Amino acid sequence: MQDFIRALGPDVHVISVCQPTVPVLAAISLMASNNDPKLPKTMTMMGGPIDPRRSPTAVNDLAIEKSFAWFENTVIYAVPANYPGFGRKVYPGFLQHAGFIAMNPGRHAQSHREFYNHLVAGDDEPADSHRKFYDEYNAVLDMPAEYYLDTIRTVFQEFRLPKGNWTVGGQLVRPQDIKTVALFTVEGELDDISGAGQTQAAHDLCSGIPTTMQQDFVAPGCGHYGIFSGRRWRETICPKIGDFIEKHR
């Protein structure tokens, strides 16, 4: 992340969604600690587990209930011989997808019933919206085992970022050292993946940022995916982010 920001900087506005909020905040914290001249202008954190101890969801509970060894032995597989990357250890996309569906099976079943009814009635517009959503929702990639397991341990089990004991390359991650990067956090009122307050925790950690450069928004009636996809994103959240960037550019 630091390399990307430096390559594009310094006139950069960083937006992170869900789990990437954590490494993004760490990268910018390290840059600030080292007085990097290419710090971004703003950072927007959307629906991410900055502090998963706040309003824990089923995702957070699973990470605590199971040991690190359980994740290593249960959800990590080697890529089969007839696929590129043969032998590489991954968290398979099909398991990720099954986990997503299992969180709200009733909601998905209802959505597909409505899709069928729209097709029967010839209602093309809502049917197309359904297709577009699930084309994206179902598009999951295998994740490198090293990255997934490191995320489980660092973010969801040991809470190193909010506890203030996370070191990267021997250097402590100190969000309080950020002073010139404006911060905008966005949460969904009905988010069942990153619970209420988990993203807002960034404001407490980034105590060096003046309050005039901090902003928070909780999208009413909005679930996790609605934060960054669909009508509420287009009509409400995206314009707010645009205004925030314009204000602090």
VEXSEZA-643003 format. One record per residue: residue in three letters; x negated, y, z negated of N, C-alpha, C in turn. Coordinates in steps of 0.001 Angstrom, whole numbers, padded with zeros to 6 digits, always signed. Atoms other than C-alpha are relative to their C-alpha. Example, Ala and Ser with C-alpha at 12.3 -4.5 7.8 and 13.67 -1.06 7.14 Angstrom:
! residues 2
ALA-000890-001190+000000-012300-004500-007800-000900+001200+000000 SER+000820-001190+000060-013670-001060-007140+000770+001090-000730 
This chain:
! residues 249
MET-000826-001205+000000+000000+000000+000000-000861+001257+000000 GLN+000902-001153+000010-002824+002390-000807-000605+000233+001386 ASP+000589-000119-001342-004409+001670+002579+000992+000612+000985 PHE-001025-000537-000896-001149+002370+004408+000226+001488-000257 ILE-000266-001394+000357-000552+005613+002515-001159+000890+000441 ARG+001163-000798-000410-004092+006826+003164-000064+000145+001516 ALA+000056-000046-001467-003865+005947+006861+001014+000998+000554 LEU-001070-000876-000487-000656+007957+007242-000035+001381-000639 GLY-000077-001200+000827-001257+010658+004616-000779+001186+000527 PRO-000672-000095+001300-001223+013094+003126+001489+000360+000080 ASP-001401-000428-000099+002178+014239+004468+000900-001219+000165 VAL-000718+001270-000051+003912+010972+003607+001096-000030-001064 HIS-001107+000210+000933+007238+010121+001963+000274-001500-000048 VAL-000063+001458+000132+007371+006551+000624+001373-000408-000535 ILE-001273+000559+000457+010648+004630+000315-000197-001493-000229 SER+000136+001426+000317+010655+001237-001418+001342-000544-000466 VAL-001295+000621+000278+013578-001165-001749-000198-001323-000730 CYS-000001+001234+000783+014039-003889-004398-001413-000297-000534 GLN+001260+000384+000646+010878-005801-005418-001195+000879+000382 PRO+001147-000849-000338+008445-003562-003463-000113+001284-000822 THR+000134-001194+000840+009251-000705-005864-001150-000149-000986 VAL+001032+000220+001028+006835-002298-008343-001407+000192+000564 PRO+001339-000255-000543+003693-002557-006149-000175+001407+000554 VAL+000108-001373-000502+004500+000828-004586-000309+000963-001141 LEU+000265-000872+001141+004635+002523-007979-001413-000238-000531 ALA+001361+000296+000464+001421+000726-008974-001033+000639+000919 ALA+000962-000552-000963-000370+001814-005780-000135+001510-000172 ILE+000031-001465+000139+000603+005463-006219-000588+000393-001350 SER+000586-000263+001319-000312+005312-009917-001525-000076+000062 LEU+001453+000153-000114-003808+004058-009086-000615+001139+000812 MET+000494-001128-000799-004222+006742-006419-000049+001266-000837 ALA-000036-001187+000853-003201+009397-008930-001106-000036-001048 SER+001054+000134+001005-005590+008061-011573-001372+000309+000590 ASN+001289-000210-000666-008405+008285-009024-000053+001327+000763 ASN-000046-001323-000649-007422+011804-007851-000114-000100+001527 ASP+000037+000215-001445-006862+010539-004318+000625+001194+000721 PRO-000532-001183-000688-006394+013519-001942+001169-000315+000938 LYS-001072+000362-000919-003887+011568+000160+001224-000575-000701 LEU-001222+000384+000693-001196+011057-002445+001221+000398+000838 PRO-001199-000368-000752+002289+011010-000864+000704+001193-000625 LYS-000770-001142+000509+004657+013960-001230+001112-000477-000937 THR-001116+000519+000799+007563+011885-002554-000040-001521-000014 MET-000206+001453+000035+008419+008335-003604+001448-000253-000414 THR-001382+000363+000266+011946+006935-003488+000056-001474-000353 MET-000106+001371+000486+012655+003788-005510+001471-000407+000017 MET-001396+000400-000175+015841+001902-004596+000234-001430-000503 GLY-000437+001311+000464+017357-000983-006570-001125-000961-000301 GLY+001165+000839+000269+014060-002334-007889-000199-000316-001470 PRO+000205+000446+001383+012931-004186-011045-001196+000669-000670 ILE+001089-000707+000687+010668-001501-012484-000119-000503-001438 ASP-000019+000594+001337+011704-002748-015935+001150-001004-000067 PRO-001067+001010-000043+013664-006042-015640+000599-000328-001360 ARG-000566+000255+001327+014270-006072-019392+001302+000759-000207 ARG-001227-000795+000116+017043-003509-018901+001141-000678+000771 SER-001190+000606-000626+020500-004966-018159-000377-001205+000855 PRO+000454+001149-000797+019088-008347-017106+001142-000678+000748 THR-000968+000692-000852+020919-010123-014283-000328-001493+000021 ALA+000255+001441-000120+021113-013814-013351-001404-000259+000540 VAL+001357+000129-000541+017886-013319-011390-001032+000126-001118 ASN+000936-000212+001109+016092-011986-014463+000061-001142-001008 ASP-000163+001085+000978+017551-014675-016742-000709-001271+000465 LEU+000655+001197-000523+016297-017448-014459-001510+000073-000182 ALA+001448-000167+000109+012765-016032-014499-000482-000189-001428 ILE+000375+000139+001410+012765-016044-018299+000248-001415-000493 GLU-000367+001334+000483+014496-019390-018826-000970-001075+000482 LYS+000891+001007-000564+012111-021295-016566-001459+000412-000194 SER+001424-000278+000168+008367-021603-017088-000635+000316+001343 PHE+000734-000276-001237+005809-020443-014562-000264-001303+000753 ALA+000267+001294-000633+004958-024099-013917+001244-000529+000708 TRP-001245+000452-000654+008625-024795-013096+000124+000616+001392 PHE-000072-000650-001315+008579-022236-010285-001051-000582+000947 GLU+001101+000518-000814+005244-023551-009057+000319-001392+000543 ASN-000248+001395-000364+006487-027157-008962+001357-000229+000664 THR-001368+000228-000468+010125-026638-007938+000335+000723+001290 VAL-000433-000777-001168+010414-023922-005293-001125+000253+001006 ILE+001125-000179-000922+006983-024010-003632-000199-001281+000815 TYR+000163+001147-000898+006558-026283-000602-001087+000302+001028 ALA+000963-000153-001091+003957-026882+002087+000747+000053+001327 VAL-000605-000092-001324+004865-025876+005646-000194-001335+000721 PRO+000115+001306-000681+005640-029098+007615-000911+000059+001218 ALA+001002+000103-001053+003307-030332+010329+000461+000557+001339 ASN-000471-000437-001318+005541-029327+013238+000305+001494+000055 TYR-000222-001449+000018+005569-025620+012301-001337+000736-000061 PRO+001216-000820+000168+002976-022831+012599-000297+000199-001487 GLY+000363-000147+001403+001056-022457+009355+000033-001317-000752 PHE-000059+001335+000598+001070-026211+008730-000890-000103-001239 GLY+000742+000226+001227+000037-027013+005167-000016+001176-000952 ARG+000034-001180+000858+000363-023478+003846+001108-000075-001051 LYS-000979+000008+001083+002138-023162+000493+000881+001249+000101 VAL-000949-001108-000137+005297-021023+000706+001204-000213-000914 TYR-001346+000055+000565+008555-020186-001017+000932+000062+001200 PRO-000704+000069-001284+010804-021324+001870+001201+000934+000089 GLY-001126-000895-000231+013330-018971+003382+001334-000656-000269 PHE-001297+000651+000195+016091-021572+003235+000361-000097-001478 LEU-000275+000006+001436+015719-021774-000556+000404+001387-000482 GLN-000392-001373+000341+015864-017983-000848+001453+000233+000392 HIS-001355-000207-000502+019027-017972+001255+001019-000742-000869 ALA-000901+000773+000858+020628-020727-000826+000208+000687-001341 GLY-000116-000717+001270+019878-018721-003966+000889+001222+000113 PHE-000858-001174-000223+021485-015587-002535+001469-000416+000040 ILE-001386+000448-000156+024650-017491-001567+000563-000495-001332 ALA-000458+000595+001258+024841-019293-004912+000356+001049-001046 MET-000311-001038+000985+024982-015994-006799+001452+000455+000104 ASN-001381-000465-000196+028361-015065-005264+000708-000862+001054 PRO-000602+000866-001023+029829-018080-003438+001426+000390+000353 GLY-001393-000388-000261+033417-016890-003828+000102+001204+000917 ARG-000021-001206-000822+032653-013517-002303-000338-000326+001458 HIS+000375+000368-001362+030963-015106+000717+001098-000808+000679 ALA-001101+000790-000562+033801-017594+001194+001147+000914+000431 GLN-001064-000946-000337+036338-014758+001121-000368+000818+001239 SER+000449-000774-001146+034263-012763+003595+000145-000797+001294 HIS-000120+000831-001204+034216-015673+006048+001466-000298+000329 ARG-001443+000147-000270+037974-016235+005645+000548+001231+000708 GLU-000453-001241-000624+038570-012592+006492-000526+000113+001427 PHE+000581-000007-001339+036209-012910+009457+000834-000852+000956 TYR-000835+000890-000822+038263-015839+010785+001334+000669+000323 ASN-001300-000661-000218+041507-013902+010325-000127+001161+000984 HIS+000210-001103-000947+040067-010901+012170-000151-000543+001423 LEU+000158+000597-001326+039063-013163+015062+001346-000437+000567 VAL-001319+000461-000442+042542-014692+015227+000877+001179+000425 ALA-000832-001168-000282+044153-011244+015165-000560+000880+001106 GLY+000619-000810-001040+041755-009867+017761-000549+001319-000488 ASP+000568-001228+000570+040357-007238+015395-001519-000037+000193 ASP+001408+000135-000368+036982-006868+017063-000937+000786-000903 GLU+000921-000860+000749+035540-004024+014987-000419-000601-001335 PRO+000445+000616+001263+035625-005675+011521-000734-001316+000221 ALA+000701+001250-000288+034555-008986+013078-001451+000275+000391 ASP+001361-000366-000392+031533-007312+014663-000813+000464-001204 SER+000691-000446+001217+030681-005676+011335-000443-001192-000838 HIS+000337+001221+000744+030775-009101+009687-001221-000673+000626 ARG+001118+000636-000692+028458-010564+012320-001304+000762-000255 LYS+001196-000819+000163+026031-007662+012009-000575-000146-001408 PHE+000463+000131+001381+025888-007927+008218-000679-001348-000223 TYR+000557+001323+000287+025309-011689+008141-001186-000348+000893 ASP+001221+000177-000791+022799-011585+010987-001207+000482-000791 GLU+001099-000530+000813+020680-009488+008644-000135-000765-001310 TYR-000003+000679+001297+021679-011214+005402-000634-001383+000099 ASN+000498+001366-000170+020788-014650+006792-001436-000064+000518 ALA+001345-000025-000589+017432-013542+008225-001052+000055-001104 VAL+000998+000068+001073+014952-014723+005600-001265-000679+000517 LEU+001297+000553-000388+011260-015532+005986-000589-000815-001146 ASP+000798+000659+001026+009075-018001+004164-000945+001026-000624 MET+000859-000958+000708+007127-016093+001515-001259-000716-000495 PRO+001229+000643+000493+003461-016872+000728+000106-000319-001493 ALA-000140+000439+001389+003351-018828-002519-000763+000901-000960 GLU+000817-000820+000887+000560-016670-003947+000726+001292-000382 TYR-000682-001275+000256+002609-013481-003590+001230-000230-000877 TYR-001221+000268+000762+005837-014996-004895-000315-000322-001457 LEU+000307+000407+001361+004257-016610-007949-000608+001146-000801 ASP+000574-001159+000683+002253-013492-008780+001091+000983-000400 THR-001131-000877+000317+005495-011490-008629+000792-000545-001181 ILE-000723+000619+001114+007270-013955-010928-000709+000283-001319 ARG+000756-000156+001249+004498-013760-013521-000116+001477-000407 THR+000319-001392+000328+003632-010047-013316+001241+000834-000283 VAL-001180-000867+000073+007073-008518-012829+001073-000545-000929 PHE-001200+000531+000639+009699-010879-014237-000243-000778-001287 GLN+000270+000762+001222+007946-012817-016993-000844+000773-001007 GLU+000901-000701+000924+005212-010612-018436+000246+001501-000055 PHE-000394-001419+000009+006683-007152-017597-001202+000934-000144 ARG+001251-000729+000198+003191-005760-017170+000115+001492+000302 LEU-000113-001424-000338+004218-002482-015524+000635+000798-001137 PRO-000589-000804+001081+006649-001225-018215-000736-000139-001328 LYS+000749+000173+001250+004477-002655-020997-001331+000745+000019 GLY+001219-000782-000091+001485-000695-019693-001280-000798-000087 ASN+001214+000812+000088-000953-003610-019555-000351-000676+001324 TRP+000281+000572-001320-001132-004279-015803-001298+000585+000551 THR+001248-000452-000610-004620-004103-014324-000106-000553+001415 VAL+000219+000391-001396-005421-004225-010602-001450+000317+000336 GLY+001410-000206-000290-009037-004712-009607-000767+000565-001185 GLY+000682-000461+001204-010064-004069-013198+000450+001364-000489 GLN-000451-001330+000387-008213-000730-013377+001439-000061-000505 LEU-001327-000016+000593-005195-000102-015593+000957+000842+000837 VAL-001037-000729-000739-001997+000951-013814+000672+000979-000955 ARG-000497-001043+000899-000955+004283-015374+000956+000950+000760 PRO-000952-000883-000679+002251+005796-013903+000029+001409-000585 GLN-000006-001314+000635+001906+008659-016374-001030+000941+000612 ASP+001003-000845-000658-001055+009905-014316+000539+000687+001252 ILE-000609-000638-001180+001265+010810-011408+000580+001345-000412 LYS-000463-001336+000383+001887+014553-011542+000529+000817+001177 THR-000345-000846-001153+002397+015862-008008+000910-000690+001009 VAL-000854+000747-000925+004580+013190-006354+001435+000024-000534 ALA-001394-000062+000421+008336+013828-006538+000604-001405-000013 LEU-000565+001337+000210+010382+010825-007730+001520+000025+000113 PHE-001449+000156-000158+013891+009803-006624+000328-001476-000202 THR-000435+001379+000214+015536+006641-008007+001459-000145+000416 VAL-001356+000290-000468+018662+005081-006494+000408-001375-000515 GLU-000537+001268+000472+020764+002368-008119+001427-000168+000495 GLY-001384+000291-000328+024037+000660-007233+000773-000325-001257 GLU-000803+000214+001206+026783+000694-009838+000283-001488-000228 LEU-000379+001410+000101+027626-002964-009099-001137-000942+000385 ASP+001156+000803-000394+024117-004238-008413-000152-001197-000941 ASP+000140+001195+000832+023887-007854-009624-001351-000680+000193 ILE+001361+000522-000158+020243-008355-008626-000981+000830-000826 SER+000772-000914+000858+018512-005300-010139+000999+000761-000862 GLY-001026-000522+000882+020611-004358-013159-000136+001486-000287 ALA-000058-001425+000310+021571-000904-014374-001190+000422-000859 GLY+001107-000552+000760+018607+001127-015576-001364-000555+000365 GLN+001297+000600-000324+015900-001127-014144-000841+000912+000889 THR+000732-000925-000869+014974+001380-011427-000190+001350-000681 GLN+000098-001281+000719+015690+004443-013568-001172+000013-000968 ALA+001126+000084+000930+012929+003193-015886-001240+000696+000543 ALA+001154-000680-000593+010461+004733-013430-000159+001415-000552 HIS+000070-001375+000511+011340+008176-014831-000702+000031-001359 ASP+000659+000052+001303+010257+007168-018335-001491-000277+000162 LEU+001412+000348-000197+007015+005659-017034-000782+001152+000612 CYS+000674-001110-000694+006213+008661-014818+000194+001293-000782 SER-000235-001133+000895+006177+011101-017720-000762+001254+000419 GLY+000776-001156-000431+003650+013373-015997+000644+000797+001115 ILE-000676-000707-001088+006036+014352-013193+000966+001018-000598 PRO-000934-001002+000524+007868+017636-013929+001446-000394+000279 THR-001409+000371-000167+011608+017212-014408+000608+000610+001254 THR-000506-000629-001217+012205+019580-011498-000331-000816+001247 MET+000390+000848-001121+010582+016941-009261+000543-001416-000160 GLN-000596+001313+000217+012675+014049-010554+001497+000049+000294 GLN-001418+000069-000351+016090+012960-009304+000458-001454-000099 ASP-000555+001340+000129+018364+009975-009923+001418-000009+000568 PHE-001365+000132-000521+021518+008708-008218+000461-001439-000178 VAL-000649+001305+000113+023823+005811-009088+001183+000003+000962 ALA-001032+000032-001035+025982+004923-006077+001237-000721-000528 PRO-001204+000630+000543+029555+004275-007276+000544-001095+000920 GLY-000593+001098-000747+031139+000985-006235-000946-000714+000935 CYS+001011+000494-000946+027888-000098-004576-000764-001179-000597 GLY+000799+001134+000405+026254-003525-004839-001429+000140+000476 HIS+001431-000080-000326+022622-004377-004175-000226+000321+001475 TYR+000252-000196-001430+022756-004612-000389+000647+001285+000511 GLY-000656-001243-000406+025100-001652-000151-000856+001232-000221 ILE+000883-001138+000235+022322+000582-001429-000712+000408+001283 PHE+000844-000295-001172+020392+000297+001826+000590-000505+001314 SER-000618+000513-001221+022866-001139+004337+001499+000266-000039 GLY-001443-000182-000078+026363-000269+005514+000449+001438-000157 ARG-000627-001328-000006+028739+002644+005164-000505+000893-001118 ARG+000441-000851+001120+027692+003875+001695-001439+000481+000211 TRP+001362-000419-000323+024063+003900+002814+000017+001118+001029 ARG-000009-000982-001095+024839+005817+006000+000599+001333-000431 GLU-000764-001212+000281+027309+008294+004563-000427+000720-001271 THR+000293-000612+001303+026056+008919+001024-001484-000025-000363 ILE+001350+000147+000551+022641+007554+000092-001065+000560+000923 CYS+001010-000487-000938+020620+008255+003238-000049+001534+000062 PRO+000054-001471+000017+021676+011950+003355-000634+000559-001273 LYS+000596-000471+001255+020701+012333-000314-001523-000144+000037 ILE+001440+000186-000118+017261+010890+000387-000591+001040+000951 GLY+000460-001021-000942+016912+013213+003372-000107+001372-000643 ASP+000028-001291+000700+017779+016241+001228-001148+000052-001001 PHE+001070+000065+000999+015324+015104-001453-001371+000188+000693 ILE+001265-000126-000747+012489+014731+001077-000193+001413+000500 GLU+000081-001362-000517+013267+018085+002631-000349+000987-001102 LYS+000234-000904+001133+013240+019763-000780-001451-000024-000444 HIS+001342+000144+000571+009811+018415-001719-001086-000194+001051 ARG+001003+000212-001062+008014+018302+001638-001077+001049-000030 
